Amino acid sequence: MAVSPATRQLCDATFPDADAASALSLLDLYAGAERERVHQAVVRLSGGRPGRLRRWLDEAKRNPETVLWFGESPSDTSSQDTHAFGVEFINAFLDKHLDTPAKPTGE
């Protein structure tokens, strides 16, 4: 299933021209729950950085509800600052560890 026109427009607005096509290709690989909402959430969370997009998509495969919580505005206005802090904190962590290879889990 192709990425929706609304998500395509969001990608074009979020990613530099050189990265928009690869971002759309990555999004097309996600076929889990709440596909359209997850697509738009991970694009917003990525801040136009392909590495972040990949990491948020990986998380969406495991737990789409978490990605939706971070990627959409909270309905409770008193938690907006907490929500923004959480997104900034996680993205800073991702930026620091994007190129760090995963350690074996011992399986």
DSSP file (Angstrom, degrees, kcal/mol; ACC not computed):
  #  RESIDUE AA STRUCTURE BP1 BP2  ACC     N-H-->O    O-->H-N    N-H-->O    O-->H-N    TCO  KAPPA ALPHA  PHI   PSI    X-CA   Y-CA   Z-CA
    1    1 A M              0   0    0      0, 0.0     3,-0.1     0, 0.0     2,-0.0   0.000 360.0 360.0 360.0 132.0    0.0    0.0    0.0
    2    2 A A        -     0   0    0      1,-0.1     2,-0.2     0, 0.0     0, 0.0  -0.302 360.0 -94.1 -74.0 157.1    1.4    3.4   -1.0
    3    3 A V        -     0   0    0      1,-0.1    -1,-0.1    21,-0.1    25,-0.0  -0.476  51.5-103.5 -68.2 141.3    2.0    6.2    1.4
    4    4 A S     >  -     0   0    0     -2,-0.2     4,-2.5     1,-0.1     5,-0.2  -0.208  22.5-114.6 -66.6 156.8   -0.9    8.6    1.6
    5    5 A P  H  > S+     0   0    0      0, 0.0     4,-2.4     0, 0.0     5,-0.2   0.861 117.3  54.8 -58.8 -36.0   -0.8   12.0   -0.2
    6    6 A A  H  > S+     0   0    0      2,-0.2     4,-1.9     1,-0.2     5,-0.1   0.908 110.6  44.3 -65.5 -40.8   -1.0   13.7    3.2
    7    7 A T  H  > S+     0   0    0      2,-0.2     4,-2.6     1,-0.2    -1,-0.2   0.887 111.5  53.8 -69.8 -38.7    2.0   11.8    4.5
    8    8 A R  H  X S+     0   0    0     -4,-2.5     4,-2.4     1,-0.2    -2,-0.2   0.915 109.5  48.4 -60.1 -42.9    3.9   12.4    1.2
    9    9 A Q  H  X S+     0   0    0     -4,-2.4     4,-1.8     2,-0.2    -1,-0.2   0.898 110.5  50.9 -65.0 -40.6    3.2   16.2    1.6
   10   10 A L  H  X S+     0   0    0     -4,-1.9     4,-1.6     2,-0.2    -2,-0.2   0.900 110.2  50.0 -63.5 -41.1    4.5   16.1    5.2
   11   11 A C  H  X S+     0   0    0     -4,-2.6     4,-3.0     1,-0.2     3,-0.2   0.927 109.0  51.5 -62.0 -45.4    7.7   14.3    4.1
   12   12 A D  H  < S+     0   0    0     -4,-2.4    -1,-0.2     1,-0.2    -2,-0.2   0.858 114.0  44.4 -60.9 -35.0    8.3   16.8    1.4
   13   13 A A  H  < S+     0   0    0     -4,-1.8    -1,-0.2    -5,-0.2    -2,-0.2   0.746 120.8  39.7 -79.9 -23.8    7.9   19.6    4.0
   14   14 A T  H  < S+     0   0    0     -4,-1.6    -2,-0.2    -3,-0.2    -3,-0.2   0.851 109.4  55.0 -95.7 -39.9   10.0   17.9    6.6
   15   15 A F  S  < S-     0   0    0     -4,-3.0     5,-0.1    -5,-0.2    34,-0.1  -0.694  86.1-106.9-101.0 147.9   12.9   16.3    4.7
   16   16 A P    >>  -     0   0    0      0, 0.0     3,-1.7     0, 0.0     4,-1.6  -0.321  43.1-102.9 -60.6 155.5   15.4   17.9    2.3
   17   17 A D  H 3> S+     0   0    0      1,-0.3     4,-0.7     2,-0.2     3,-0.2   0.854 121.6  57.2 -51.0 -39.5   14.8   17.0   -1.3
   18   18 A A  H 34 S+     0   0    0      1,-0.2     4,-0.3     2,-0.1    -1,-0.3   0.765 115.2  36.2 -66.1 -25.0   17.7   14.5   -1.3
   19   19 A D  H <> S+     0   0    0     -3,-1.7     4,-2.2     2,-0.1    -1,-0.2   0.600  94.3  83.2-104.4 -13.7   16.1   12.5    1.6
   20   20 A A  H  X S+     0   0    0     -4,-1.6     4,-2.3    -3,-0.2     5,-0.2   0.899  91.4  49.5 -62.2 -42.7   12.4   12.7    0.9
   21   21 A A  H  X S+     0   0    0     -4,-0.7     4,-1.9     1,-0.2    -1,-0.2   0.911 112.9  46.3 -65.1 -42.1   12.3    9.8   -1.5
   22   22 A S  H  > S+     0   0    0     -4,-0.3     4,-2.3     2,-0.2    -1,-0.2   0.865 110.2  54.7 -69.2 -33.5   14.2    7.5    0.8
   23   23 A A  H  X S+     0   0    0     -4,-2.2     4,-2.5     2,-0.2    -2,-0.2   0.924 107.9  49.2 -62.6 -43.8   12.0    8.6    3.7
   24   24 A L  H  X S+     0   0    0     -4,-2.3     4,-2.0     1,-0.2    -2,-0.2   0.886 109.6  52.3 -62.9 -38.0    8.9    7.6    1.7
   25   25 A S  H  X S+     0   0    0     -4,-1.9     4,-0.6     2,-0.2    -1,-0.2   0.911 110.1  48.3 -63.8 -42.1   10.5    4.2    0.9
   26   26 A L  H >< S+     0   0    0     -4,-2.3     3,-1.2     1,-0.2     4,-0.5   0.919 110.2  51.6 -63.7 -43.2   11.2    3.6    4.6
   27   27 A L  H >< S+     0   0    0     -4,-2.5     3,-1.6     1,-0.3    -1,-0.2   0.877 101.3  61.7 -60.7 -37.3    7.6    4.5    5.5
   28   28 A D  H 3< S+     0   0    0     -4,-2.0    -1,-0.3     1,-0.3    -2,-0.2   0.723  94.5  63.8 -63.8 -20.5    6.3    2.1    2.9
   29   29 A L  T << S+     0   0    0     -3,-1.2     2,-0.6    -4,-0.6    -1,-0.3   0.690  84.1  87.3 -77.0 -18.2    7.9   -0.7    4.8
   30   30 A Y    <   +     0   0    0     -3,-1.6     9,-0.1    -4,-0.5    28,-0.0  -0.732  41.6 157.5 -86.3 120.9    5.7   -0.2    7.8
   31   31 A A        +     0   0    0     -2,-0.6    -1,-0.1     3,-0.0     4,-0.1   0.101  35.9 115.3-127.0  20.9    2.5   -2.1    7.5
   32   32 A G  S >  S-     0   0    0      1,-0.2     3,-0.6     2,-0.1     6,-0.1   0.147  72.6 -42.2 -79.9-163.2    1.5   -2.3   11.2
   33   33 A A  T 3  S+     0   0    0      1,-0.2    -1,-0.2    27,-0.2     5,-0.2  -0.232 122.1  11.1 -63.0 148.1   -1.4   -0.9   13.2
   34   34 A E  T 3> S+     0   0    0     -3,-0.1     4,-3.1     3,-0.1     5,-0.3   0.887  77.9 178.5  53.4  46.2   -2.6    2.7   12.7
   35   35 A R  H <> S+     0   0    0     -3,-0.6     4,-2.9     1,-0.2     5,-0.2   0.875  71.9  43.8 -50.9 -52.9   -0.4    2.9    9.5
   36   36 A E  H  > S+     0   0    0      1,-0.2     4,-2.2     2,-0.2    -1,-0.2   0.922 116.8  46.2 -63.6 -45.2   -1.3    6.5    8.5
   37   37 A R  H  > S+     0   0    0      2,-0.2     4,-2.4     1,-0.2    -1,-0.2   0.914 114.2  48.4 -64.3 -42.5   -1.1    7.9   12.0
   38   38 A V  H  X S+     0   0    0     -4,-3.1     4,-2.9     2,-0.2     5,-0.3   0.925 109.1  53.7 -64.2 -44.7    2.2    6.1   12.6
   39   39 A H  H  X S+     0   0    0     -4,-2.9     4,-1.9    -5,-0.3    -2,-0.2   0.945 113.3  41.9 -53.8 -50.5    3.6    7.4    9.3
   40   40 A Q  H  X S+     0   0    0     -4,-2.2     4,-2.2     1,-0.2    -1,-0.2   0.869 113.7  53.0 -69.0 -35.4    2.8   11.0   10.2
   41   41 A A  H  X S+     0   0    0     -4,-2.4     4,-2.7    -5,-0.2    -2,-0.2   0.936 110.0  46.5 -64.5 -46.1    4.0   10.6   13.8
   42   42 A V  H  X S+     0   0    0     -4,-2.9     4,-1.8     2,-0.2    -1,-0.2   0.853 110.7  53.1 -68.7 -32.5    7.4    9.2   12.8
   43   43 A V  H  X>S+     0   0    0     -4,-1.9     4,-0.9    -5,-0.3     5,-0.6   0.947 112.4  44.6 -64.5 -46.6    7.9   11.9   10.2
   44   44 A R  H ><5S+     0   0    0     -4,-2.2     3,-0.7     1,-0.2    -2,-0.2   0.927 114.5  49.2 -61.9 -44.2    7.2   14.6   12.7
   45   45 A L  H 3<5S+     0   0    0     -4,-2.7    -1,-0.2     1,-0.2    -2,-0.2   0.806 102.3  63.2 -66.1 -29.4    9.4   12.9   15.3
   46   46 A S  H ><5S-     0   0    0     -4,-1.8     3,-1.1    -5,-0.2    -1,-0.2   0.784  87.7-148.7 -68.6 -26.5   12.3   12.6   12.9
   47   47 A G  T <<5S-     0   0    0     -4,-0.9    -3,-0.1    -3,-0.7    -2,-0.1   0.790  70.7 -55.5  61.7  25.5   12.7   16.3   12.5
   48   48 A G  T 3 <S+     0   0    0     -5,-0.6    -1,-0.2     1,-0.2    -4,-0.1   0.647 108.0 126.7  82.8  15.0   13.9   15.6    8.9
   49   49 A R    <>  -     0   0    0     -3,-1.1     4,-2.1    -6,-0.2     3,-0.3  -0.926  50.7-153.5-110.2 116.8   16.7   13.2    9.9
   50   50 A P  H  > S+     0   0    0      0, 0.0     4,-2.4     0, 0.0     5,-0.2   0.852  93.9  56.6 -57.5 -37.7   16.6    9.8    8.2
   51   51 A G  H  > S+     0   0    0      1,-0.2     4,-2.0     2,-0.2     5,-0.1   0.912 108.5  46.8 -61.8 -42.1   18.4    8.1   11.1
   52   52 A R  H  > S+     0   0    0     -3,-0.3     4,-3.0    -6,-0.2     5,-0.3   0.909 108.9  55.6 -63.9 -41.6   15.7    9.2   13.5
   53   53 A L  H  X S+     0   0    0     -4,-2.1     4,-2.4     1,-0.2    -2,-0.2   0.931 107.9  48.6 -57.2 -46.5   13.0    8.1   11.1
   54   54 A R  H  X S+     0   0    0     -4,-2.4     4,-2.3     1,-0.2    -1,-0.2   0.920 112.9  47.6 -59.8 -44.5   14.5    4.6   11.0
   55   55 A R  H  X S+     0   0    0     -4,-2.0     4,-2.1     1,-0.2    -2,-0.2   0.913 112.2  48.3 -66.2 -42.5   14.7    4.4   14.7
   56   56 A W  H  X S+     0   0    0     -4,-3.0     4,-2.2     1,-0.2    -1,-0.2   0.880 111.5  51.1 -66.2 -35.8   11.1    5.6   15.3
   57   57 A L  H  X S+     0   0    0     -4,-2.4     4,-1.7    -5,-0.3    -2,-0.2   0.897 107.6  53.0 -66.4 -39.1    9.8    3.2   12.7
   58   58 A D  H  X S+     0   0    0     -4,-2.3     4,-1.1     1,-0.2    -2,-0.2   0.920 110.7  47.2 -59.7 -42.7   11.7    0.3   14.4
   59   59 A E  H  X S+     0   0    0     -4,-2.1     4,-3.7     1,-0.2     3,-0.4   0.887 106.7  57.6 -66.0 -38.0    9.9    1.3   17.7
   60   60 A A  H  < S+     0   0    0     -4,-2.2    -1,-0.2     1,-0.2    -2,-0.2   0.845 101.6  56.0 -62.2 -33.1    6.6    1.5   15.9
   61   61 A K  H  < S+     0   0    0     -4,-1.7    -1,-0.2     2,-0.2    -2,-0.2   0.861 117.2  35.4 -66.2 -34.2    7.0   -2.1   14.8
   62   62 A R  H  < S+     0   0    0     -4,-1.1    -2,-0.2    -3,-0.4    -1,-0.2   0.877 141.0   3.5 -83.7 -41.8    7.4   -3.1   18.5
   63   63 A N    >X  +     0   0    0     -4,-3.7     4,-1.3    -5,-0.1     3,-0.7  -0.639  56.9 176.6-151.7  83.1    5.0   -0.6   20.1
   64   64 A P  H 3> S+     0   0    0      0, 0.0     4,-2.5     0, 0.0     5,-0.2   0.809  81.8  64.2 -61.5 -29.3    3.0    1.7   17.9
   65   65 A E  H 3> S+     0   0    0      1,-0.2     4,-2.2     2,-0.2     5,-0.1   0.885 100.9  50.7 -63.2 -37.7    1.1    3.2   20.8
   66   66 A T  H <> S+     0   0    0     -3,-0.7     4,-2.3     2,-0.2     5,-0.2   0.930 110.8  48.3 -63.8 -45.5    4.4    4.7   22.2
   67   67 A V  H  X S+     0   0    0     -4,-1.3     4,-2.7     1,-0.2    -2,-0.2   0.903 112.0  49.5 -63.1 -41.3    5.2    6.3   18.9
   68   68 A L  H  X S+     0   0    0     -4,-2.5     4,-1.4     2,-0.2    -1,-0.2   0.890 108.9  52.9 -65.4 -37.9    1.7    7.7   18.6
   69   69 A W  H  < S+     0   0    0     -4,-2.2    -2,-0.2     1,-0.2    -1,-0.2   0.937 117.5  37.0 -62.8 -45.0    1.9    9.1   22.1
   70   70 A F  H  < S+     0   0    0     -4,-2.3    -2,-0.2     1,-0.2    -1,-0.2   0.828 118.6  50.2 -75.0 -31.4    5.2   10.9   21.4
   71   71 A G  H  < S+     0   0    0     -4,-2.7     2,-0.3    -5,-0.2    -1,-0.2   0.576 104.6  59.9 -88.7 -10.5    4.3   11.8   17.8
   72   72 A E  S  < S-     0   0    0     -4,-1.4     3,-0.1    -3,-0.2   -35,-0.0  -0.848  93.0 -96.9-117.2 155.7    0.9   13.4   18.4
   73   73 A S        -     0   0    0     -2,-0.3     2,-0.1     1,-0.1    -2,-0.1  -0.450  44.8-111.1 -68.6 137.8    0.0   16.4   20.5
   74   74 A P        -     0   0    0      0, 0.0    -1,-0.1     0, 0.0     6,-0.1  -0.407  12.5-140.8 -69.5 146.5   -1.3   15.4   24.0
   75   75 A S  S    S+     0   0    0     -2,-0.1     2,-0.8     1,-0.1     3,-0.1   0.751  88.2  76.4 -77.9 -23.5   -5.0   16.1   24.6
   76   76 A D  S >  S-     0   0    0      1,-0.2     3,-1.6     3,-0.0     4,-0.2  -0.800  70.7-158.1 -90.8 111.7   -4.2   17.2   28.1
   77   77 A T  G >  S+     0   0    0     -2,-0.8     3,-1.2     1,-0.3     4,-0.3   0.757  87.0  65.4 -64.8 -24.7   -2.8   20.7   27.9
   78   78 A S  G 3  S+     0   0    0      1,-0.2     4,-0.3     2,-0.1    -1,-0.3   0.717 101.0  51.2 -71.1 -17.8   -1.1   20.5   31.3
   79   79 A S  G <> S+     0   0    0     -3,-1.6     4,-2.8     1,-0.2    -1,-0.2   0.342  78.0  99.8 -99.9   7.5    1.2   17.8   30.0
   80   80 A Q  H <> S+     0   0    0     -3,-1.2     4,-2.7     1,-0.2     5,-0.2   0.898  84.3  48.2 -61.4 -41.0    2.4   19.6   26.8
   81   81 A D  H  > S+     0   0    0     -4,-0.3     4,-2.4    -3,-0.3    -1,-0.2   0.916 113.4  47.3 -65.3 -42.2    5.7   20.7   28.4
   82   82 A T  H  > S+     0   0    0     -4,-0.3     4,-2.4     2,-0.2    -2,-0.2   0.914 112.8  49.9 -63.4 -42.7    6.3   17.1   29.7
   83   83 A H  H  X S+     0   0    0     -4,-2.8     4,-2.2     2,-0.2    -2,-0.2   0.939 111.4  47.5 -61.3 -48.9    5.5   15.7   26.3
   84   84 A A  H  X S+     0   0    0     -4,-2.7     4,-2.5     1,-0.2    -1,-0.2   0.892 111.3  51.9 -61.2 -40.9    7.8   18.2   24.5
   85   85 A F  H  X S+     0   0    0     -4,-2.4     4,-2.8     1,-0.2    -1,-0.2   0.922 108.7  51.3 -61.5 -44.3   10.6   17.4   27.0
   86   86 A G  H  X S+     0   0    0     -4,-2.4     4,-2.5     2,-0.2     5,-0.2   0.911 111.0  47.1 -59.7 -44.6   10.2   13.6   26.4
   87   87 A V  H  X S+     0   0    0     -4,-2.2     4,-2.6     2,-0.2     5,-0.2   0.934 114.2  46.9 -63.9 -46.6   10.4   14.0   22.6
   88   88 A E  H  X S+     0   0    0     -4,-2.5     4,-2.2     1,-0.2    -2,-0.2   0.905 112.8  50.4 -62.2 -41.2   13.5   16.3   22.9
   89   89 A F  H  X S+     0   0    0     -4,-2.8     4,-2.1    -5,-0.2    -2,-0.2   0.938 112.7  44.6 -62.6 -48.8   15.1   13.9   25.3
   90   90 A I  H  X S+     0   0    0     -4,-2.5     4,-2.8     1,-0.2    -2,-0.2   0.914 113.1  50.6 -65.4 -42.6   14.6   10.8   23.2
   91   91 A N  H  X S+     0   0    0     -4,-2.6     4,-2.7     1,-0.2    -1,-0.2   0.886 109.3  51.7 -64.2 -36.9   15.7   12.5   20.0
   92   92 A A  H  X S+     0   0    0     -4,-2.2     4,-1.7    -5,-0.2    -1,-0.2   0.907 111.1  48.3 -63.7 -40.6   18.9   13.7   21.7
   93   93 A F  H  X S+     0   0    0     -4,-2.1     4,-1.7     2,-0.2    -2,-0.2   0.932 112.1  48.7 -62.8 -46.1   19.5   10.1   22.8
   94   94 A L  H  X S+     0   0    0     -4,-2.8     4,-1.0     1,-0.2    -2,-0.2   0.917 108.8  53.3 -60.7 -43.4   18.9    8.8   19.3
   95   95 A D  H  < S+     0   0    0     -4,-2.7     3,-0.4     1,-0.2     4,-0.2   0.877 110.9  47.2 -59.7 -37.2   21.2   11.5   17.8
   96   96 A K  H  < S+     0   0    0     -4,-1.7    -1,-0.2     1,-0.2    -2,-0.2   0.811 123.5  32.2 -73.4 -30.0   24.0   10.3   20.2
   97   97 A H  H >< S+     0   0    0     -4,-1.7     3,-1.3    -3,-0.2    -2,-0.2   0.223  81.0 110.1-115.6  13.4   23.5    6.6   19.4
   98   98 A L  T 3< S+     0   0    0     -4,-1.0    -1,-0.1    -3,-0.4    -3,-0.1   0.883  88.6  37.3 -59.7 -39.0   22.3    6.5   15.8
   99   99 A D  T 3  S+     0   0    0     -4,-0.2    -1,-0.3    -3,-0.2    -2,-0.1   0.316  89.1 112.2 -98.1   9.6   25.5    4.9   14.6
  100  100 A T    <   -     0   0    0     -3,-1.3     3,-0.1     1,-0.0    -3,-0.0  -0.726  69.8-126.2 -83.2 120.4   26.1    2.7   17.6
  101  101 A P        -     0   0    0      0, 0.0     2,-0.1     0, 0.0    -2,-0.1  -0.346  29.2-103.0 -65.6 146.7   25.7   -1.0   16.6
  102  102 A A        -     0   0    0      1,-0.1     3,-0.1    -2,-0.0     0, 0.0  -0.415  33.8-122.3 -67.5 142.3   23.3   -3.0   18.6
  103  103 A K        -     0   0    0      1,-0.1    -1,-0.1    -2,-0.1    -3,-0.0  -0.622  34.1 -97.1 -84.0 146.2   24.8   -5.3   21.2
  104  104 A P        -     0   0    0      0, 0.0    -1,-0.1     0, 0.0     0, 0.0  -0.326  23.7-143.8 -61.2 144.1   24.0   -9.0   20.9
  105  105 A T        -     0   0    0     -3,-0.1    -2,-0.0     1,-0.0    -3,-0.0   0.487  38.9-112.4 -89.2  -3.7   21.2  -10.1   23.2
  106  106 A G              0   0    0      1,-0.0    -3,-0.0     0, 0.0    -1,-0.0   0.653 360.0 360.0  83.9  15.0   22.7  -13.4   24.0
  107  107 A E              0   0    0      0, 0.0    -1,-0.0     0, 0.0     0, 0.0   0.484 360.0 360.0 -81.8 360.0   20.0  -15.4   22.2
